[in-house]
Amino acid sequence: MSAGKIFWRIFYFFSPLVLFALVLSNQFPAQQQNPVYVGSTFYGTFAYVWLCYQFVISARPKFIEKHFGMDNLYRFHGVMAGVSLFFLIGHFFIRFAGVGFDPTNLGAYALLLFLITSLMASIFLVNSFLRRLKFIENLHRWVNNKLGLKRYLFVLSHNFSLAAATLMFLHVNSGIVGEISPAVRIAYAAFFLLGISAWLYHQILRPLRLKRNAFAVVENRVENQTVRSLHLKPRRGSPFHYKPGQFAIISVHNQQLPPEPHPFTIASNPANPEEIEFVIKASGDYTSQLDKIVVNDEVRVDAPFGVFSYLNHPEEKELVFVAGGIGITPFLSMLRWMSVNDPQRKVILLWGCRFTEDLIKTEEFKQFSALMPQFRWHPVLSDETDYEGETGFFDAEKLNRLAVNDIDLSSAGFYTCGPPIMMTIVENALHDLGVEKSRIHYEKFSF
Ligand SMILES: Cc1cc2nc3c(=O)[nH]c(=O)nc-3n(C[C@H](O)[C@H](O)[C@H](O)COP(=O)(O)OP(=O)(O)OC[C@H]3O[C@@H](n4cnc5c(N)ncnc54)[C@H](O)[C@@H]3O)c2cc1C
């Protein structure tokens, strides 16, 4: 585990202890010996600090994201919001048992608001465990399809958690929680300010910065019936640096499309930073409207994010890429980079699609074979009946015969990106073939 990961984990889990110790040490001895007080302070201070941190995490700070990857960071946010609420409920009930319910206590309303926003997020924003319940999934569909309420609306409504945090801040400053010394007041304010600043940066400053450094569409190319590639150039100044395989969160600003941000892999070659490219498949409401994007439209690009790049693993000498459908995009970027900077690298690409037409940019892949003597690629088509190459789905036999058999397992890295079911099958098959978990890397196309 990297030093950065260890640092942030220790910081996250142990820093609430500072507030807990400070609050406790500033109390009268009678309170310090009262288990109800100590218990509720413990739960309350941990919930308070962790809930403030949720605003920092959801602002996706690059200095933290680069250690974990955004999908892990968002998953952590979801889990830790739940854990913090559990602590908040613990705090509430210990207090309630000790001193009874006080309707003027703002903490109770903060808890209620947090519960509502978290429940809405678990049902309408993320694929949480709640969505496995049939009636919740039906509710989700009904709200989406019948009421026409889109995901972006729930992203906006998630900001109510800021009101909850403000109530929580007023609650800890109200005196209900005991005598408050200036040191404790400052500590409470510092954590709250940290959360608020992250929120302000994410909601106001970052959008302004992205607007100032906006990109313009230079081409919106049709790749096949469902896939388009968007080519962008910075309107002014120079483009950003990124590693092949990383992604951006982009929003298009024209009269036709909602300005909602969506994540897409930066499929272009980082060696040619003058232009960036996104290769996007129509797979839902937003991505089906990309034909409405025209040359010179403004695109705001927040990037780079993600840790799915072979450059992050220099110890891996030989590489196996397993892509499914549009999951080819990070590999396209890595191969474009490699064909210029690292052409001797041994790489085997397995690319599963349904039909031959789903294989995009095939000329470029042939070109990679010409530029990289140790590059081989095998399209695997599941629904093509007359195809002479590989057909069917990935399984251990296919992975072994086409890739694993032919590489040095002790130094190889395995990368997979595609539909979740395909990635699970590939992961299980690689385990069965003896590939260590630490050598299998994933990019999921959903948070
Ligand atoms: C790291 C990453 C890289 C990606 N790279 C590519 C790529 O190179 N090419 C490509 O075609 N697709 C890519 N995707 C997937 C793409 O972001 C989604 O297909 C797209 O956002 C779906 O939006 P929609 O409204 O068309 O579909 P919907 O039917 O509304 O959404 C389908 C699913 O996409 C996810 N999703 C929808 N909106 C968002 C959002 N604003 N933010 C995050 N997730 C969302 C949700 O899980 C949702 O269930 C990538 C996704 C991620 C997370």
The ligand as an ORCA input file, in Angstrom:
! r2SCAN-3c Opt
* xyz 0 1
  C     -14.511      6.568    -14.932
  C     -15.545      6.476    -16.034
  C     -15.144      6.527    -17.357
  C     -16.086      6.421    -18.372
  N     -15.677      6.460    -19.675
  C     -16.580      6.326    -20.673
  C     -16.148      6.382    -22.041
  O     -14.974      6.570    -22.355
  N     -17.108      6.226    -22.987
  C     -18.427      6.027    -22.672
  O     -19.246      5.898    -23.585
  N     -18.840      5.984    -21.378
  C     -17.965      6.129    -20.385
  N     -18.387      6.114    -19.080
  C     -19.816      5.884    -18.792
  C     -20.607      7.160    -18.940
  O     -20.207      8.107    -17.980
  C     -22.090      6.865    -18.731
  O     -22.480      5.933    -19.695
  C     -22.931      8.079    -18.908
  O     -22.643      9.037    -17.912
  C     -24.377      7.659    -18.848
  O     -25.214      8.789    -18.866
  P     -26.641      8.716    -19.579
  O     -27.475      9.815    -19.019
  O     -26.491      8.668    -21.049
  O     -27.220      7.319    -19.163
  P     -28.154      6.929    -17.943
  O     -29.027      5.813    -18.409
  O     -28.778      8.110    -17.327
  O     -27.087      6.352    -16.931
  C     -26.580      5.062    -17.027
  C     -25.677      4.837    -15.805
  O     -24.526      5.683    -15.926
  C     -24.187      6.247    -14.655
  N     -24.290      7.717    -14.754
  C     -25.263      8.444    -15.349
  N     -25.005      9.742    -15.249
  C     -23.849      9.844    -14.565
  C     -23.060     10.937    -14.119
  N     -23.417     12.196    -14.389
  N     -21.935     10.671    -13.414
  C     -21.582      9.404    -13.142
  N     -22.265      8.331    -13.550
  C     -23.383      8.545    -14.250
  C     -25.160      5.703    -13.641
  O     -24.559      4.573    -13.028
  C     -26.331      5.253    -14.473
  O     -27.005      4.180    -13.882
  C     -17.463      6.243    -18.062
  C     -17.862      6.236    -16.724
  C     -16.921      6.348    -15.720
  C     -17.364      6.337    -14.280
*
